[in-house]
Amino acid sequence: MKIQLCEVTNETVRAVCALEVRDDQKGYVAANALSIAQAHFEPTAVFRAIHLGEHPIGFVQWRSAETPGTATLWRFMIDRAHQGARHGRAALDLALQHMKSSGFETVETSVVLGPSSPLEFYLAQGFVELGRTTPGGEWLLSRPL
Ligand SMILES: CC(C)(COP(=O)(O)OP(=O)(O)OC[C@H]1O[C@@H](n2cnc3c(N)ncnc32)[C@H](O)[C@@H]1OP(=O)(O)O)[C@@H](O)C(=O)NCCC(=O)NCCS
């Protein structure tokens, strides 16, 4: 079955908000309901459900960074039941293509460090460490699009 990025609809919003990461990952990404709520107060935010076939299995959200031409990957998760099947990698590729076709040249993100950190996942997808943290203490990463 194919991974696709789909708009969140009245039919899928409950399922998207019910998606969950593993308990040990809960400090690493916000709940999807909070992300969708925040997107409504951030004019440049774009969010999509990650579908496997017809079913939502994840969520991704980005916005413009302060630096022109740079997108910030703000939220990204794959439901605990669907992790480890290379869906995250496929969905990230689609999100990066979307950002590139919207005119962005660079993407940055930030991760919480720790035992369940997605740092290694991002490094394997071409991100590099910037050697500094956000004001909130998250470790910054970036890659060209
Ligand atoms: C990070 C996340 C999206 C990855 O999704 P996934 O579908 O499990 O990842 P994939 O199966 O596509 O993994 C791709 C590769 O990265 C590796 N990988 C995935 N998560 C990893 C992790 N936390 N640490 C190290 N490697 C990891 C996989 O082993 C795989 O390697 P391979 O290609 O050599 O087999 C998922 O683990 C998640 O939702 N984590 C919790 C939320 C989070 O931290 N989000 C990012 C912060 S915004």
The ligand as an SDF file (V2000), in Angstrom:
LIG
                    3D

 48 50  0  0  0  0  0  0  0  0999 V2000
   10.7030    9.4290   13.9080 C   0  0  0  0  0  0  0  0  0  0  0  0
    9.5420    8.6120   13.3030 C   0  0  0  0  0  0  0  0  0  0  0  0
    8.5920    9.5280   12.5550 C   0  0  0  0  0  0  0  0  0  0  0  0
   10.1580    7.5870   12.3340 C   0  0  0  0  0  0  0  0  0  0  0  0
    9.0870    6.8730   11.7140 O   0  0  0  0  0  0  0  0  0  0  0  0
    9.2410    5.3340   11.2850 P   0  0  0  0  0  0  0  0  0  0  0  0
    8.1500    5.0440   10.3020 O   0  0  0  0  0  0  0  0  0  0  0  0
    9.3300    4.4800   12.4880 O   0  0  0  0  0  0  0  0  0  0  0  0
   10.6590    5.3570   10.5580 O   0  0  0  0  0  0  0  0  0  0  0  0
   11.1350    4.4190    9.3510 P   0  0  0  0  0  0  0  0  0  0  0  0
   10.6410    3.0240    9.5520 O   0  0  0  0  0  0  0  0  0  0  0  0
   10.8220    5.0900    8.0440 O   0  0  0  0  0  0  0  0  0  0  0  0
   12.7030    4.4710    9.6030 O   0  0  0  0  0  0  0  0  0  0  0  0
   13.6500    4.8180    8.6180 C   0  0  0  0  0  0  0  0  0  0  0  0
   15.0260    4.5050    9.1580 C   0  0  0  0  0  0  0  0  0  0  0  0
   15.2880    5.2590   10.3450 O   0  0  0  0  0  0  0  0  0  0  0  0
   15.5560    4.3890   11.4500 C   0  0  0  0  0  0  0  0  0  0  0  0
   14.9200    4.9830   12.6360 N   0  0  0  0  0  0  0  0  0  0  0  0
   13.6330    5.2820   12.8070 C   0  0  0  0  0  0  0  0  0  0  0  0
   13.4460    5.8450   14.0190 N   0  0  0  0  0  0  0  0  0  0  0  0
   14.6580    5.8780   14.6040 C   0  0  0  0  0  0  0  0  0  0  0  0
   15.1340    6.3420   15.8520 C   0  0  0  0  0  0  0  0  0  0  0  0
   14.3310    6.9180   16.7630 N   0  0  0  0  0  0  0  0  0  0  0  0
   16.4440    6.2090   16.1100 N   0  0  0  0  0  0  0  0  0  0  0  0
   17.2850    5.6370   15.2180 C   0  0  0  0  0  0  0  0  0  0  0  0
   16.9020    5.1970   14.0090 N   0  0  0  0  0  0  0  0  0  0  0  0
   15.6090    5.3130   13.7190 C   0  0  0  0  0  0  0  0  0  0  0  0
   14.9400    3.0810   11.0660 C   0  0  0  0  0  0  0  0  0  0  0  0
   15.5970    2.0020   11.7080 O   0  0  0  0  0  0  0  0  0  0  0  0
   15.1480    3.0500    9.5650 C   0  0  0  0  0  0  0  0  0  0  0  0
   16.4490    2.6280    9.2420 O   0  0  0  0  0  0  0  0  0  0  0  0
   16.7070    1.7020    7.9510 P   0  0  0  0  0  0  0  0  0  0  0  0
   16.2030    2.4830    6.7600 O   0  0  0  0  0  0  0  0  0  0  0  0
   18.1890    1.5230    7.9650 O   0  0  0  0  0  0  0  0  0  0  0  0
   15.9180    0.4670    8.1970 O   0  0  0  0  0  0  0  0  0  0  0  0
    8.7730    7.8150   14.4100 C   0  0  0  0  0  0  0  0  0  0  0  0
    9.7000    7.0150   15.1280 O   0  0  0  0  0  0  0  0  0  0  0  0
    8.0060    8.7020   15.3880 C   0  0  0  0  0  0  0  0  0  0  0  0
    6.8420    9.0250   15.1490 O   0  0  0  0  0  0  0  0  0  0  0  0
    8.6580    9.0580   16.5180 N   0  0  0  0  0  0  0  0  0  0  0  0
    8.0070    9.8140   17.5790 C   0  0  0  0  0  0  0  0  0  0  0  0
    7.7330   11.2530   17.2130 C   0  0  0  0  0  0  0  0  0  0  0  0
    9.0020   12.0110   16.8990 C   0  0  0  0  0  0  0  0  0  0  0  0
   10.0140   11.9250   17.5550 O   0  0  0  0  0  0  0  0  0  0  0  0
    8.8870   12.8220   15.8250 N   0  0  0  0  0  0  0  0  0  0  0  0
    9.9370   13.6960   15.3620 C   0  0  0  0  0  0  0  0  0  0  0  0
    9.9910   14.9310   16.1700 C   0  0  0  0  0  0  0  0  0  0  0  0
    9.1350   16.2610   15.4100 S   0  0  0  0  0  0  0  0  0  0  0  0
  1  2  1  0
  2  3  1  0
  2  4  1  0
  2 36  1  0
  4  5  1  0
  5  6  1  0
  6  7  2  0
  6  8  1  0
  6  9  1  0
  9 10  1  0
 10 11  2  0
 10 12  1  0
 10 13  1  0
 13 14  1  0
 14 15  1  0
 15 16  1  0
 15 30  1  0
 16 17  1  0
 17 18  1  0
 17 28  1  0
 18 19  1  0
 18 27  1  0
 19 20  2  0
 20 21  1  0
 21 22  1  0
 21 27  2  0
 22 23  1  0
 22 24  2  0
 24 25  1  0
 25 26  2  0
 26 27  1  0
 28 29  1  0
 28 30  1  0
 30 31  1  0
 31 32  1  0
 32 33  2  0
 32 34  1  0
 32 35  1  0
 36 37  1  0
 36 38  1  0
 38 39  2  0
 38 40  1  0
 40 41  1  0
 41 42  1  0
 42 43  1  0
 43 44  2  0
 43 45  1  0
 45 46  1  0
 46 47  1  0
 47 48  1  0
M  END
$$$$
